[in-house]
């Protein structure tokens, strides 16, 4: 059964890493905005960004925050997390720093963004996939993401 999720991540730094997770195929995610589309949305202002986020969250049961080096400092990632919690969606985080970007580079782990939002860090599961290289990290995510999403939805159900 395909799961429908919203992916939250730092677009500029982690777009390629996020694409790798999107391509796993065990889940259906929100359509990624291409760079021109995202720039157009940003130029239209905060209201347009919020509207885009609302549209993307519709019909999704879980938000998967893909955590890179600067994810926790991104205003819109934090907004997406808060909005997802308010809409009673499952939430989880997955560190993606050990997946390579387009230049073949890894990143630093970054801060857990849920710690920026008080008590959410105590209830939202965050995973740091094991592996000795990008391929094995990808394999860990691919083997577990569907289960992690189901668990996150279950956890959220306890806080209704």
C-alpha positions in Angstrom: 0.0 0.0 0.0 1.5 3.4 -1.0 1.7 5.9 1.7 1.1 9.6 1.0 3.6 11.9 2.6 4.8 15.5 2.5 8.6 15.9 2.4 10.1 18.9 4.2 13.8 19.8 3.6 16.2 22.6 2.9 15.6 22.9 -0.9 18.9 24.7 -1.9 21.2 22.4 0.0 19.4 19.0 0.0 17.3 18.9 -3.1 19.3 16.0 -4.7 19.5 14.1 -1.4 15.7 14.5 -1.0 15.2 13.3 -4.6 17.0 10.1 -3.7 14.6 9.4 -0.9 11.6 10.4 -3.1 12.7 7.8 -5.6 12.6 4.9 -3.2 9.1 4.1 -4.4 7.6 2.7 -1.2 5.7 6.0 -0.6 4.1 8.7 -2.6 5.2 12.2 -1.8 4.3 15.7 -2.7 5.4 16.8 -6.1 8.7 18.7 -6.0 8.7 22.3 -7.1 11.3 22.9 -9.8 13.8 25.7 -9.1 11.9 28.2 -11.3 8.6 27.4 -9.8 10.0 27.7 -6.2 11.6 31.0 -7.0 8.2 32.3 -8.4 6.4 31.1 -5.2 9.0 32.8 -3.0 8.8 36.1 -5.0 5.0 36.1 -4.4 5.6 36.4 -0.7 4.9 34.6 2.6 1.2 34.1 1.8 2.0 32.3 -1.4 4.5 30.1 0.3 1.9 29.2 3.0 -0.7 28.5 0.4 1.7 26.2 -1.5 2.5 24.4 1.7 -1.2 24.0 2.6 -1.9 22.6 -0.9 0.9 20.1 -0.6 -0.2 18.9 2.8 -3.7 18.1 1.7 -4.3 14.4 1.5 -1.0 13.5 3.2 -1.0 11.4 6.4 2.6 12.1 7.4 5.4 14.7 7.1 8.9 13.4 6.6 11.5 15.9 7.5 14.7 15.2 5.7 17.4 16.6 7.9 20.6 18.0 6.5 23.2 20.5 7.8 21.0 23.6 7.9 17.5 22.2 8.0 16.8 23.2 11.6 17.5 26.9 10.8 15.0 27.0 7.9 11.9 29.2 8.6 9.7 27.2 6.2 10.8 23.8 7.4 9.8 24.8 11.0 6.5 26.2 9.7 5.8 22.9 7.9 6.6 20.9 11.0 4.3 23.1 13.2 1.5 23.1 10.6 1.8 19.3 10.2 1.5 18.8 13.9 -1.5 21.2 14.0 -3.2 19.2 11.2 -2.6 16.0 13.2 -0.3 14.5 10.6 2.4 11.9 11.6 5.8 13.4 11.8 9.3 11.9 11.6 12.8 13.0 10.8 15.5 11.2 8.8 19.1 12.4 8.6 20.2 12.5 5.0 23.7 13.9 5.5 25.3 10.6 4.5 23.6 10.6 1.1 25.7 12.4 -1.6 24.7 15.6 -3.4 25.1 16.1 -7.1 28.8 16.8 -6.6 29.3 13.5 -4.8 29.7 15.2 -1.4 28.4 14.3 2.0 27.2 16.9 4.5 27.3 17.4 8.3 24.4 16.0 10.3 22.9 19.2 11.4 20.7 19.9 14.4 17.4 18.0 15.0 14.8 20.6 13.9 12.3 19.3 16.4 14.4 20.6 19.2 13.6 24.1 17.9 9.9 23.5 18.7 10.0 22.5 22.4 8.4 19.3 23.4 8.1 17.9 19.9 11.6 16.5 20.1 10.4 14.2 22.9 7.6 12.6 20.8 8.7 12.8 17.1 11.0 9.9 16.1 14.2 10.9 14.3 16.3 8.3 12.5 20.0 8.4 11.5 20.3 5.6 9.0 23.2 3.3 9.4 25.7 2.5 6.7 29.3 3.0 5.7 28.6 4.9 2.5 25.7 6.6 0.6 24.5 3.3 -1.0 24.2 1.5 2.3 22.5 4.5 3.9 20.1 4.6 1.0 19.4 0.9 1.5 18.7 1.4 5.2 16.2 4.2 4.4 14.6 2.1 1.6 14.2 -0.9 3.9 12.7 1.0 6.8 10.9 4.2 5.6 7.5 2.6 5.2 7.7 1.2 8.7 9.0 4.5 10.1 6.1 6.3 8.5 3.5 3.9 9.9 5.1 4.3 13.4 5.0 8.1 13.1 1.3 8.0 12.2 0.6 5.7 15.2 2.6 7.9 17.6 0.7 11.0 16.4 -2.6 9.2 17.1 -1.7 9.1 20.8 -1.6 12.9 20.9 -5.1 13.6 19.5 
